[in-house]
Amino acid sequence: MTRNDRILMRRFLSCLLLLLVPSQGLARAALPPLTVECRAQFARTANHAGLVKLYGARNVTYENVNRPEGEVVKATVLFAKNPRRRLEIEWFDDTRRRFPSTITVFGENNRWVGPLGIRNGMTIQEVEQRAGRPFKISGFGFDGAGAGHFEETLLASLPGGCSFRSNFEIETDASVQALDRVNGDIEIDSNDPALLALKPRLWIYTLSYPVP
């Protein structure tokens, strides 16, 4: 190979590299942002096939998922092996995997952002700001603990026709006296000082549609 040939080869490889780098960047940017609302790919008309097309077959599975009290249901799961990106969708029509019934995002470090910018790991004060006013939550220490009740808040009626539900967790290493103030079959104001002292944070939320 002559000197001129080597120069031409280097130029060719440099041009090829410039072409490849942007295409790889576009491939990485092709996945939509981790935003879940009652619209677009998560609208009431959504289906499994559409999610596969959007997120890629290797990022969308259909599998058993666990629910409270030992229940196991079938759901489409996005990014099943990544706790920070995992999202579960149950369907009204399981056979054709269409018409979402419940969309679940759980785990304090999960990065999916829901309606009004809500995400897991937020303090109860941050959720209250987005809800527009204080709300009630269920007491702790039993099934359904820390469930938010958002009647008369901005979360009570979302565009797209779905309902927002959530649960908070508290610091459980607090004193018995502090826990007794928030445990049991009671409702607590989200701005109650006894509750705020236990630093409640959002750890799971769902978007649910009515039966089509």
N, C-alpha and C positions, 0 to 999 in steps of 0.2 A: 504493500500500500504506500503510495507516494505521500509526500507532505501535504499536498493539496487535497488528496483524498481524505486524509485524517482531519483536516480542517473542515471539510464539507460534512464528514461524519459527525463531528462534534456539534456543528451548527444544527444538523438534522436532529440529534438527540436533545439538544436544548429546546428546539421548537416543539418536539414531541412532549417533553416534560411540561412546558407551558400549557399545552393543550390538555394534558391529563389532570393537572392540579385543579383547575376550575371545575372540571367535570366531577371530580371526587367531592369537591366542596358542595356542588349542587346536589349530589346524591345524599350527602349528609343533611342538607337543608330541606330535602324533599318531605321528610316527616313533618306533619303539622305540629304546632305548639301543644304543650300539655295543658290544654284548656278544655274543661267539660261544662257545657251548658245545655239547656233544653232546645238545641237547634243544631243545624249542620249535620255532622256525622252522628250526633247523639239525639237527633229529633225523634219524635214519636213514630216516624216511618222508617227509622234506621234498621239495618239488618247486618248479620254476620258477614255476608259476602262483600258488602260495601266497606266494612272495616278492614277486611283482608286486602282489598284493592288499595285502600288508603295507607295502611300501616305495614303491609307486607305479610306474607304467609307465615314467616318464621316468628313474627311478633304477635300473632293472633292465634289463640288456641281455644278449644272447646273442651271443658273438663269439669270434674267435680270440685265444688268449693264448699267450705264449711260455713255454717250459719249458727246462730245462738241455739242453745239447748241440744247440741249434737246433730242438728239437721244438716243434711248434705243435699245440695242442689246442683244442677247443671248450669253452667254459665260460659259465655264467651269471655276470655281473659286477654287483656292487652299486656304485653311485657310481663308474662307470668313469673319469670325468674328474677325480676328486678323489683325489689320492694319499694324503691323510690319512684317507680313508674307504673306500678301495677294498678289496673282498673278492671272491675268485673261488671258484666252486663247480663242480667237475667231477661228472658224473653217471654212474652205472652204466648207466642207461637214457637214452641220448642222444636217442632218438626222442621220448620223452614228457617228457624232462628231469625225471627223478625219481630218488630214491634216491642221495644224495650219496656219491661215492667219496672225494674229497679237497677240503677247504676250505683255501684259501691266503690268508694275510695277510702282506704283505711291505712293506718300507720302514721305516726307523728311526723316522720320524715318524708312522707309521700309528696311528690312535687306537683301533682295535678292541681290546677287552680279552678275552683268552681265559680258559681254565680257571685257577682259583686266582689270578685277577687278573693273569696274565702279559700283558705287552704288549711290542711291539717298542720298542727303545731302552733296555730294561733292561740293567743290568750283569750279568755272569755271577754275581756275588755275590747280586744280588737274585733271580735265577732260582733259584739254589741254595737260598735261604731258603724259597721257595715249594715247591720240590721236597722239602724236608725233610732233605736230606743232600747231600753232594758227589756228582758224577756224572762220567762220562767224556765227552770230546768228541774228535772226529777231528782230526788234524793239518791244517795249512793248506797252501796252495800247490798244490792239485790239485782235481779235481771232487769235490764233496761235502765241501769244506773246512768245518771248524768245526761239523760235525753233532753234536748232543747225543745221548747215550745214557742213557736215564733208567730203566733197569732197577733195581728195588728202591727206587724213589723214589715220591713221591706222584703223580707224573705217569705212572707205569707203567700204572695202571689207573684210567681215568676213568669216572664215571657216564655212562650212555648208550651205552657200547660202542664209543667211538672211540679212536684212538691219537694221541698228541701227538708231533710231530717238530719239530725246529728247527735253525737254523744261526746261528752267531755270526760276527761279523767283528771284525778286530783292526786296530790302527794299523799301517799298512804303511810308515810313514816311519821306523820304528825301525831300529836298526843291523842289519847282516847277521848278526852273531853272535846278537842277540836273536831274529831271525826263524828262524834255523837251529834253535833249540831247540824250535820248535813246528811247523816245516814237515815235510811228508812223510807217509808212510803209517804213522802212529803214533796211539796214544790217549793223551790227556793228562788228568790230574785237573783238575776245575774249580777247585780251590783251589791249583793249582801256582803258586808265586811267579813263575816264568818266564812263565807264561801271563798272570797278573794284571797283570804289568808292561806288557803290551800292551793293557790296557783293553778286553777283549772285550765286545761288546754284541750283544744279540739283534737280528737284522734280518729274519728270516722265520720263521714257524711254520705248521704245517699240522695239521689234524684229519682223520684218515683212518678210514673205516669198512671192515669186511670185506665181501666179496661177499655180497649178500642171498640 
